[in-house]
Amino acid sequence: MIHLHQYPAIWGLPSLSPFCIKVEMYLRKQNIPYQTVVEKNPARGPKGKMPFIRDGNLTIPDSSFILQHLQKKQSAEAKQDPHLEAQSLAFQRMIEEHLYFILLYSRWIDPVGWEVLKRDFVSLFPPLIGMPFLHFLRSRLQKQAYQQGLGRHSQSEVYELGKREIQALATFLAEKTYFLGEEFTTLDATAYAFLITILKQPIESELQKEVLRHPNLIGYCFREEATCFSDFAGKV
């Protein structure tokens, strides 16, 4: 039995982290038995972050390495066309290495998102500890975003970059069932996790508004939620 260690559920999402949702979606879509272990302290992860899995004697951190492990173990994904594999890798890197920081910005740096985060995240921690810890995290993540480069831009510039990436996802999905065609792949686990997080978190950012402008992305998200995460469908 695989044990998935991940951050707690919030806002009608199975986890506050899209990387955790990504792994859980893959497990569910591939019908891999698992149990969830809720973690609130990222320091408990082997690399200081979530998620990680325990599979027998193996401990595997990082969502991408987890999915690689699961693919090898299950032989779940057939060999794809090299051009589709290249597109999949490029989109996953765009989402996880760039759109991630825009999502982070909308939560931790944008004053609107920060007010929501303070209100809703503080209850995840013991009294007296929660608010100081959130302020500590905000300071650390602001520095991380600045070092990455995104934190050096104005708010309008940050969201303009995010809009272009959402538009690229909407254009690439078009009217297909999944991003690479008719079959679910790891790209879908990644894209769904980030898009549903942007849609359902109660933060009215320009990023969320852009997703709401694309009916194909909305339909994709809520169709997959209804079939894969029915226990969270309709919840906020």
MIRO-29107 format. One line per 3 residues: number of its first residue (from 1); their letters; for each residue x, y, z of C-alpha. Coordinates in steps of 0.02 Angstrom, whole numbers, plus 32768, in hexadecimal, padded with zeros to 4 digits. Example, Ala and Ser with C-alpha at 12.3 -4.5 7.8 and 13.67 -1.06 7.14 Angstrom:
1	AS	8267,7F1F,8186; 82AC,7FCB,8165;
END
This chain:
1	MIH	8000,8000,8000; 8041,80AB,7FCF; 8039,8133,8054;
4	LHQ	8029,81E2,800C; 8068,8268,8082; 801C,830F,8054;
7	YPA	7FDB,83B5,8095; 7F27,83BA,80D6; 7E8A,83DA,8071;
10	IWG	7E44,848B,8067; 7DCB,84F0,7FFC; 7D79,8454,7FB6;
13	LPS	7E22,8417,7F76; 7E72,8373,7FAD; 7F0F,83D2,7FDF;
16	LSP	7F49,8486,7FEC; 7FDA,8458,7F78; 7FC2,8438,7EBD;
19	FCI	805A,83C5,7EC1; 7FFF,8357,7F3E; 7F5F,835A,7ED6;
22	KVE	7FC7,8328,7E3E; 8004,8289,7E93; 7F5C,825C,7EDD;
25	MYL	7F05,8273,7E35; 7F82,81FE,7DE2; 7F66,817B,7E68;
28	RKQ	7EAA,8186,7E53; 7EAA,8187,7D94; 7F1B,80EE,7D91;
31	NIP	7EB6,8095,7E19; 7F50,8081,7E88; 7F20,805B,7F3E;
34	YQT	7F62,80DC,7FB8; 7F47,812C,8060; 7F5B,81E5,8086;
37	VVE	7FC5,8223,8117; 7FA3,82DA,813C; 803E,8341,815E;
40	KNP	8045,83F8,8191; 8100,840B,81A7; 8164,8407,8104;
43	ARG	8201,83DF,8168; 81BC,832E,817D; 81DA,8311,80C3;
46	PKG	8283,82CB,808D; 82A2,8367,8024; 824A,83E0,8097;
49	KMP	81A9,83E5,8033; 810E,8381,8008; 80D9,830A,7FC3;
52	FIR	813B,826C,7FDC; 8106,81B6,7FD9; 8138,811B,8037;
55	DGN	812F,807F,7FCD; 8169,7FEC,8035; 821C,8012,8067;
58	LTI	822A,80A0,7FEA; 8210,8157,8013; 81FD,81C3,7F78;
61	PDS	81F0,8281,7F80; 81C1,82FE,7EF7; 8125,82EA,7E8E;
64	SFI	8181,82CF,7DEA; 81EF,8244,7E30; 8156,81F7,7E83;
67	LQH	80FA,81ED,7DDD; 8193,81A4,7D87; 819A,811E,7E0D;
70	LQK	80E1,80F7,7DFC; 80ED,80ED,7D3F; 817D,8072,7D47;
73	KQS	8125,800B,7DCB; 807D,8004,7D72; 80B7,8011,7CBD;
76	AEA	8021,8084,7CB4; 8050,80F5,7C24; 8072,80B2,7B76;
79	KQD	8103,80FB,7B15; 80CC,819E,7AC6; 80FA,81F2,7A26;
82	PHL	81A0,824F,7A46; 8153,82F3,7A0D; 80C5,82E0,7A8A;
85	EAQ	8141,82B2,7B12; 81A3,8350,7AEC; 8105,83BA,7AF3;
88	SLA	80D1,8367,7B95; 8179,8389,7BE6; 817A,843E,7BAD;
91	FQR	80CB,8460,7BF1; 80EF,8409,7C95; 818C,8472,7CAC;
94	MIE	812A,8510,7C82; 80A8,84E5,7D05; 811A,84A8,7D90;
97	EHL	81AD,851E,7D7A; 8153,85BF,7D49; 8096,85BB,7D60;
100	YFI	80B9,8578,7E0E; 810F,861B,7E3F; 807D,8680,7DFC;
103	LLY	8006,8616,7E65; 807C,8630,7EF9; 8079,86EB,7ED6;
106	SRW	7FBA,86EE,7ED4; 7FB6,869A,7F7F; 8048,86DE,7FE0;
109	IDP	807C,8784,7F93; 7FDF,87D3,7F48; 7F8D,882B,7FDE;
112	VGW	7EE2,87E6,7FAC; 7F1F,8733,7FB0; 7F83,874E,804F;
115	EVL	7EE7,8785,80AE; 7E8C,86E7,8077; 7F21,867B,80A5;
118	KRD	7F32,86C5,8152; 7E79,86AB,8172; 7E70,85F6,8135;
121	FVS	7F1C,85AD,8157; 7F33,85E6,820A; 7EBA,8560,8248;
124	LFP	7F2B,84D9,8201; 7FA9,84FB,828B; 7FA1,84FB,834A;
127	PLI	7F69,859E,839D; 7FF1,8620,83B7; 8060,85CB,8336;
130	GMP	7FF9,85DF,8297; 8006,8698,8272; 80C0,86AD,8298;
133	FLH	80E4,8612,822E; 807E,8656,819C; 80DC,86FC,81A4;
136	FLR	8180,869B,81A6; 8149,8635,810F; 8112,86D1,80B2;
139	SRL	81BB,8723,80CC; 8216,8687,8092; 81A8,8671,7FF7;
142	QKQ	81BA,8729,7FC8; 8276,8712,7FC9; 8265,8672,7F64;
145	AYQ	81F9,86CA,7EE1; 8276,875A,7ED8; 8308,86E4,7EC0;
148	QGL	82A8,8685,7E39; 8288,872B,7DE1; 81CB,8737,7DE3;
151	GRH	81CB,8799,7E85; 8229,8826,7E2E; 8195,884D,7DBD;
154	SQS	8100,88BD,7DDD; 805A,886C,7E08; 8013,8893,7D5C;
157	EVY	80AC,8847,7D08; 80A0,87A9,7D71; 7FEB,878C,7D44;
160	ELG	8009,87B5,7C8D; 8087,8727,7C88; 8008,86B5,7CDD;
163	KRE	7F7F,86E2,7C62; 7FED,86B2,7BCF; 8010,8608,7C1C;
166	IQA	7F57,85E8,7C3F; 7F31,8619,7B8B; 7FB6,85A0,7B4D;
169	LAT	7F67,8513,7BB2; 7EBA,853D,7B70; 7EF8,8542,7ABC;
172	FLA	7F55,849D,7ACC; 7EC3,8443,7B1F; 7E48,8486,7A9E;
175	EKT	7DB7,8409,7A94; 7E1C,836E,7AC1; 7DEB,82FF,7B52;
178	YFL	7E9A,8308,7B9A; 7F2E,8376,7B73; 7F84,82F5,7B04;
181	GEE	7EE7,82AA,7AB8; 7E6D,8229,7AF8; 7ED9,81DA,7B7E;
184	FTT	7F07,821B,7C2A; 7FC2,823D,7C42; 8033,828B,7CC5;
187	LDA	801A,8333,7C70; 7F62,832A,7CA1; 7F8D,8305,7D56;
190	TAY	7FFA,83A1,7D59; 7F87,8414,7CF7; 7EEA,83E0,7D54;
193	AFL	7F3B,83F7,7DFE; 7F6D,84AA,7DDA; 7ED0,84DD,7D7B;
196	ITI	7E56,8499,7DFD; 7EBC,84ED,7E86; 7EB2,8595,7E2D;
199	LKQ	7DF7,857E,7E10; 7DC5,8547,7EBF; 7E34,85AC,7F31;
202	PIE	7DCC,8642,7F6C; 7E49,86C1,7F2B; 7E06,8735,7EA3;
205	SEL	7EA6,8752,7E45; 7EC4,877B,7D8E; 7F04,86C9,7D7F;
208	QKE	7E5C,8682,7DB5; 7DFE,86FA,7D44; 7E64,86BE,7CAF;
211	VLR	7E39,8607,7CCF; 7D82,8638,7CDA; 7D8C,8683,7C2B;
214	HPN	7DAC,85D6,7BDF; 7D14,8562,7BDF; 7D7E,84CE,7BA5;
217	LIG	7DEF,84DC,7C3E; 7D5A,84EE,7CB4; 7D02,8459,7C66;
220	YCF	7DA0,83F1,7C6C; 7DBD,8416,7D24; 7D0F,83F4,7D62;
223	REE	7CFA,8359,7CF6; 7D98,830F,7D3E; 7D68,8343,7DEE;
226	ATC	7CBF,82ED,7DDB; 7D0D,824A,7DA0; 7DB0,8248,7E02;
229	FSD	7D8D,82AE,7E9E; 7CD2,8298,7EB3; 7CE8,82A4,7F70;
232	FAG	7D1F,8359,7F56; 7CAC,838A,7EC5; 7C3F,841D,7EF0;
235	KV	7C9C,8442,7F90; 7CEA,84EB,7FB4;
END
